[in-house]
Amino acid sequence: MTNMDHQSPERDGETLLTVEGVGKRFSGLQALQDVDMTVNSGEIIGLIGPNGAGKTTLFNCISGAFPPTSGTVTLEGNVISGLPAHKVARAGLARTFQITRPLEELTVVENAMVGAHIHTRRRQEAREIALENLEFVGLSDRAEEEAGELTVGAQKRLELARAISTRPKILLLDEIMAGLTPQESNQMLGLFRQLRERGTSLLIIEHDMKAIMNISDYVKVLDQGQGIAFGKPNEVVEDDRVIEAYIGGFDVDA
Ligand SMILES: Nc1ncnc2c1ncn2[C@@H]1O[C@H](COP(=O)(O)OP(=O)(O)OP(=O)(O)O)[C@@H](O)[C@H]1O
C-alpha cells in the first residue's frame, strides 16, 4: 500500500483539517514527532496505534488542550495550534474525552447546553440546540433527569450531544465506544454515519478494530509518536510496518 498523502486524487471533499510536522515533547519524552495528516470535509478517519503511540496527545495538540512543541494545525486554512480550547471550538472543532464525566448535578439537557453556549449566551436558544441534539442521540425523553443517573452508554451519547451542540465542522472522538454493549456500539456507529451524511467530518480513536475498520474511509496509524501509515482500512491492515507495530496482527473478524 502507499503511504498516501493528503493530495491523493482518490479522496473526495475539500481539505478541512491539516496537521503538519506536529511534535510534542514532555520533558524527557518525545510523545509525537513530525506527524502529518489531513481530514477532508465529509470524511471519517480512524486514528489507530498501540498503547502509548501518541493518539490522545495528537488530539490534545489539535483541540487546544496544549500547544504542540513544533509544527502547525490549521482548520480551513486558519492556524488553530496554540489557540486555547474554547477558540478552537468556536472555529468549528469539537472533541469528546476518553473518560466522560458529565456535570452530575446538572440535568441532561443542561449538560448538552454547555456545548451550545459557545455560540450563544441566550439560554432559550442554547436549550433548543441542546434538545435537538438529545433527540438525535436518542436521549430527549431523559432531558430533565440528573446526568449522574445515566448509564455509561447513555453518558457517552450525552457526551456526543454536548460536542455536536457546538455545531462542529469536525468532531474528534476519543474512545467513545469503550464500555458500550455491542448493541450500543452499533447504535453509535449509526450516529457517526448520520453525522457524516450531514457533512460533519469525524476523526476517531477507537480500540475496537472491527468497528474502526468498518466505519473509517481512511485510517492513520501512529507508532511511538510517528505516523507509520495512512490508507484505506483494507490497505492499512496489510501494511508490514503496521503489522509489526501490532505484534500478532489484527483481529478484525472477532
Ligand atoms: N501530560 C503528559 N505528560 C507526560 N507524558 C505524557 C502526557 N500525556 C501523555 N504522555 C506520554 O506520551 C505518550 C503517548 O501517550 P498517549 O496517551 O498520547 O498515547 P495513546 O496512543 O493515546 O495511548 P492509549 O491507546 O494507551 O490511550 C505516552 O508515553 C504517555 O505516557
The ligand as an ORCA input file, in Angstrom:
! r2SCAN-3c Opt
* xyz 0 1
  N       0.667     15.093     30.072
  C       1.656     14.199     29.869
  N       2.841     14.308     30.493
  C       3.847     13.422     30.275
  N       3.764     12.384     29.435
  C       2.593     12.215     28.778
  C       1.482     13.102     28.958
  N       0.463     12.679     28.157
  C       0.918     11.582     27.517
  N       2.184     11.305     27.882
  C       3.015     10.199     27.364
  O       3.028     10.353     25.943
  C       2.981      9.076     25.317
  C       1.787      9.000     24.400
  O       0.617      8.923     25.200
  P      -0.853      8.990     24.610
  O      -1.803      8.954     25.758
  O      -0.965     10.107     23.660
  O      -0.927      7.614     23.798
  P      -2.189      6.863     23.188
  O      -1.803      6.412     21.839
  O      -3.388      7.754     23.283
  O      -2.311      5.621     24.167
  P      -3.578      4.769     24.668
  O      -4.034      3.973     23.487
  O      -2.998      3.902     25.738
  O      -4.617      5.737     25.156
  C       2.949      8.036     26.429
  O       4.267      7.588     26.652
  C       2.430      8.827     27.610
  O       2.890      8.292     28.824
*
